Every structure is written in C-alpha cells, then in structure tokens.
Amino acid sequence: MRLTLGISPCPNDTFIFDALANGAIPTGELSFDVVLEDVQTLNEWARAGRLDVSKVSYGVVPAILGEYALLEAGGALGRGVGPLLVTRPGAGPFRPERAVVAIPGRDTTAHLLFSLAFPRAAEKRFLVFSEIEDAVLRGEVDAGVIIHEGRFTYEAKGLVKVQDLGDFWERTTGAPIPLGGIVARRSLAPAVRREVDRLVRASLAHANVRRDEVSGWVRAHAQEMDEAVMRRHIDLYVNELSLGLGEAGRRAVRTLLEVHARDVGGAAPRDEAVFSD
C-alpha cells in the first residue's frame, strides 16, 4: 500500500522522519510519498483531507477529527517548548486591544495559545512563520508570535520577548504544551494506522541512535539555519513524548481540546474520537 505523508521541513520533523523517508528502515508492505510543506499548509490540506498521514498543528485537530485520528509517535510536545510573543525594543507596553500582531497561521497551536493568553487582541495578521520576525522589525506589525528556531535567535535579531505563551499555558493548565502531532486517515484500517505509528517510532529510534550524526537531508531542509541552532531545535522539540504520547501527552491533548470546546461552546470529544487506538 502506498501512502501520502506530509511533514514540515523543520529539523524536528526531518530528524524524526529521515529514516522512514530515505529508506533506512524496512517498511514492509507500506511505502510513502513524502511531501514537505509549511505546517499551516499541512493544516489546510488536513482540512481538505488531502493526505493519508500528516504532521499538523494541534490547533487544527478539533476541525479534522471526522477525517483523521491522532497517532502516538512523531509529535512535538513538552515543557518549555512554546511560542513566544516578541516586539521591537522600546515599543512600550503591549496593549492587545490596540496592537496588530503577526500569527504563524490561523490553525496553528501558536494562534490558539496566543488567543488563550490575550483574548482581547484587536487585530491579527496571519503570516508564514519565517516572515514574522522581519515584519516586526520593519514595523509592519506591533508584535509577532514566533515558533521553531525563532525561540533561539530572536534576541540576536534585535527583538525582545513580551510573553512566553508556552509558559502561560503551563502555568494555567499544568499540562505539557501540545504543539504538533501526526494524524492518519480514519478510513485506513486500524492495523495500517498501527503499522504507520510503529514505523514513525522506528524511524525516530533509528535517528536517536545516531543523534550526533544529523544527516545531510536534515541539514539541507534546515536551509540557512546555523548548525548549533539546528541541534538546539532538535534537542528541544524531539523528546520522550515524540516516541509516544503516553498519559502525559494525552492529558496535554485532552486539555487543549477542553480549552477549545470551552471557547467555542460544547463538549470536548471522547478519547475514541481523537486517538487512533
């Protein structure tokens, strides 16, 4: 069986899926057509049901549960991994009711966390994550929510932190931060979904054994990212919850879904409507 698989070009995704995408582990009767796209594009494709298996933001999960189920392995969750709200030095106090804020995609978890922290935000501008820092520096927006490697580089670029949105989430909920997860079509047989999950875990295990030997494929997709930043990115976002959600990860996902349900009005879905097993 041939499956379409979408991941982002960020180092945590390419590190996890390197062995699977490049034939370093046997995949048996399954094969994969791998596409790399910005996570917001993947979120939009998930809404359209375009791919069989995909990385998505947890922010979009409530909208796609009819079509997709969440797998255990391959995600980005944890503590101290959340997005940051940044601005220019000397910009003065951040006033959400007056500010124009750049957000890395409507369906991203970053947007959900920002909305939780600043429910009275006046104006949001949705940009590709890699465009946000420059938009803030040029004064096109008052502040921006940065993700991925921006956490390590914003100060060197001349930006200052307003709020660690992940820290706000952790203090508010007590749960780890659910950033992104891997979903598979519900129309796939349960045995196929379990096998995909196993292969993702095997791909990550293969990478972890060689953690000090990041491949050229991972480096190539990291583009202009500094080697040290790339490694910090992998070390932060690829952790024990990437191997499997476990109860801590599932609690984080449940908490996010409860927060979303409270905001839109309604009940959070039961586990069987969320997780693959």
C-alpha positions in Angstrom: 0.0 0.0 0.0 1.3 3.4 -1.0 0.5 6.3 1.4 1.0 10.1 1.1 2.9 11.6 4.0 3.2 15.3 4.8 5.8 16.8 7.2 7.3 20.2 7.7 10.9 21.0 6.7 11.7 21.9 10.3 14.6 19.9 11.8 12.5 18.1 14.4 10.2 16.7 11.6 13.0 15.8 9.2 15.1 14.3 12.1 12.2 12.1 13.1 11.2 11.0 9.6 14.6 10.9 8.0 15.0 7.1 8.1 11.4 6.5 7.0 11.6 8.9 4.1 15.0 7.8 2.9 14.8 4.0 3.1 17.0 3.5 6.2 14.4 1.2 7.8 12.3 -1.5 6.2 8.6 -0.5 5.7 7.3 -3.9 4.7 4.1 -3.7 2.6 3.8 0.1 3.1 5.6 2.8 1.0 5.4 6.5 1.4 5.3 9.5 -1.0 6.7 12.2 1.3 6.0 15.9 0.8 7.5 18.8 2.8 5.4 21.9 3.4 5.0 24.7 5.9 2.8 23.4 8.8 0.0 25.9 8.1 -0.2 24.5 4.5 -0.4 21.0 6.0 -3.1 22.2 8.4 -5.1 23.4 5.4 -4.5 20.2 3.5 -5.7 18.2 6.5 -8.9 20.3 6.5 -9.3 19.3 2.9 -8.5 15.6 3.6 -5.7 15.7 1.0 -3.0 13.4 2.6 -3.1 9.9 4.2 -0.7 10.8 7.0 0.4 14.2 8.0 2.0 16.4 10.6 -0.5 19.0 11.8 -0.8 21.7 14.5 -2.8 20.6 17.5 -4.7 23.9 16.9 -6.4 22.3 13.9 -7.1 18.9 15.4 -10.7 19.8 16.6 -11.6 20.6 13.0 -10.3 17.4 11.4 -11.4 14.7 13.8 -14.1 13.4 11.5 -11.4 12.6 8.9 -8.3 11.9 10.9 -7.1 10.1 14.1 -4.1 11.1 16.2 -1.2 8.7 16.3 1.1 8.2 19.3 4.5 8.9 17.8 6.2 11.7 15.9 4.8 14.8 17.6 6.2 17.9 19.2 5.0 18.3 22.8 6.8 19.1 26.1 7.6 21.8 28.6 9.5 25.0 27.8 8.8 24.5 24.1 6.0 27.1 23.5 5.9 30.0 21.1 7.0 33.5 22.1 5.3 36.9 21.6 8.0 39.4 20.7 8.3 43.0 19.7 10.8 45.7 19.0 12.9 47.3 21.7 11.4 50.5 23.1 7.9 49.6 21.7 6.4 50.4 25.1 3.8 48.3 27.0 2.0 45.7 24.9 -1.7 46.6 24.6 -3.5 43.7 22.9 -6.7 45.7 22.4 -4.7 48.2 20.2 -1.9 46.1 18.7 -1.5 44.4 15.3 0.0 41.0 15.9 1.5 38.6 13.4 0.5 35.0 13.9 2.0 31.9 12.1 -1.3 30.6 10.6 -4.9 30.6 11.7 -4.9 26.9 12.5 -1.6 26.8 14.4 -1.3 25.9 18.1 0.6 29.2 18.4 -2.6 31.0 17.4 -4.7 29.1 20.0 -2.1 29.8 22.8 -2.0 33.5 21.9 -5.8 33.7 21.9 -5.8 32.0 25.3 -3.3 34.5 26.8 -4.7 37.6 25.0 -8.5 37.0 24.4 -9.0 40.8 23.7 -6.4 41.0 20.9 -7.7 43.6 18.4 -6.1 42.6 15.1 -4.2 39.5 13.9 -2.3 39.2 10.7 -1.6 35.7 9.6 1.8 35.2 8.0 4.2 32.3 7.2 6.3 31.8 10.4 9.5 32.7 8.7 8.2 36.1 7.7 7.2 37.2 11.2 10.4 38.5 12.7 11.2 40.7 9.8 7.6 42.1 9.8 8.1 43.1 13.4 11.5 44.6 12.8 10.2 46.6 9.9 7.3 48.0 12.0 4.6 46.4 9.7 3.1 44.9 12.9 3.4 45.8 16.5 4.3 42.3 17.7 4.6 38.8 16.5 4.3 35.2 17.7 7.4 33.2 16.8 7.9 29.5 16.7 10.5 26.9 15.9 14.1 28.2 15.8 12.9 31.8 16.4 13.0 30.9 20.1 16.8 30.7 19.9 17.5 33.6 17.6 15.1 36.4 18.3 17.4 38.3 20.6 20.3 38.2 18.2 18.0 39.8 15.6 17.1 42.7 17.9 13.7 41.6 19.2 12.5 41.4 22.8 10.2 39.0 24.5 6.7 40.2 25.6 5.3 36.8 26.8 6.3 33.1 26.7 3.0 31.7 25.6 4.0 28.2 26.5 4.9 29.3 30.0 1.4 30.9 30.2 -0.2 27.6 29.1 1.8 25.6 31.6 1.0 27.9 34.5 -2.7 28.0 33.5 -3.2 24.3 32.8 -0.3 22.4 34.4 -0.1 20.3 31.3 2.8 20.0 28.7 2.4 22.1 25.6 0.9 20.2 22.6 2.4 21.9 19.5 2.1 19.4 16.6 1.1 15.8 16.1 0.8 13.1 13.4 -2.6 12.2 12.1 -3.7 9.3 9.8 -7.0 8.9 7.9 -9.7 7.1 9.8 -10.5 5.3 6.6 -7.3 3.4 6.8 -7.6 0.0 8.5 -6.7 0.1 12.2 -3.9 -2.3 11.5 -2.5 0.1 8.9 -2.6 3.0 11.3 -0.8 0.9 14.0 1.9 0.0 11.5 2.4 3.6 10.4 2.7 4.5 14.1 5.2 1.7 14.6 7.3 2.9 11.6 7.3 6.5 12.8 8.6 5.3 16.2 11.2 3.1 14.5 12.4 6.0 12.3 12.9 8.1 15.4 14.6 5.3 17.3 17.0 5.0 14.3 17.7 8.7 14.4 18.2 8.7 18.2 20.9 6.1 18.0 22.7 8.4 15.6 21.7 11.7 17.3 25.2 13.2 16.9 25.2 12.5 13.2 22.5 14.7 11.8 22.1 13.7 8.1 22.6 15.9 5.1 18.9 15.6 4.3 18.0 17.2 7.6 20.7 19.9 7.1 19.5 20.6 3.6 16.0 21.3 4.6 17.1 23.5 7.6 18.3 25.9 4.8 20.2 28.8 6.4 19.9 27.6 9.9 23.1 27.7 11.9 24.3 24.2 12.9 24.2 25.0 16.6 20.6 26.3 16.3 19.6 23.3 14.3 20.8 21.0 17.1 19.2 23.0 19.8 16.0 22.8 17.8 16.2 19.0 17.6 17.1 18.6 21.3 14.2 20.8 22.4 11.4 19.6 20.2 12.3 15.9 19.9 11.9 14.3 23.3 10.4 11.3 25.0 6.9 12.5 24.1 7.9 12.3 20.4 8.3 8.5 20.8 4.9 8.2 22.3 2.3 10.4 23.9 1.7 8.3 26.9 -0.6 9.6 29.6 1.2 12.9 30.0 0.9 13.6 26.3 -2.7 12.5 26.1 -3.5 14.7 29.1 -2.0 17.7 27.2 -4.1 16.9 24.2 -7.3 16.5 26.2 -6.6 19.8 28.0 -6.2 21.6 24.7 -9.4 20.1 23.4 -11.2 21.1 26.6 -10.0 24.7 26.3 -11.1 24.8 22.6 -14.5 23.3 23.4 -15.0 25.9 26.2 -14.1 28.7 23.9 -16.5 27.6 21.1 -19.2 26.2 23.4 -19.7 22.5 23.6 -18.1 19.3 25.0 -14.6 18.1 24.4 -14.5 14.9 22.3 -14.1 11.5 23.9 -10.7 9.7 23.5 -12.0 7.3 20.9 -12.9 10.3 18.7 -9.3 11.7 19.0 -6.8 8.9 19.2 -6.1 6.2 16.7 -6.5 3.3 19.2 
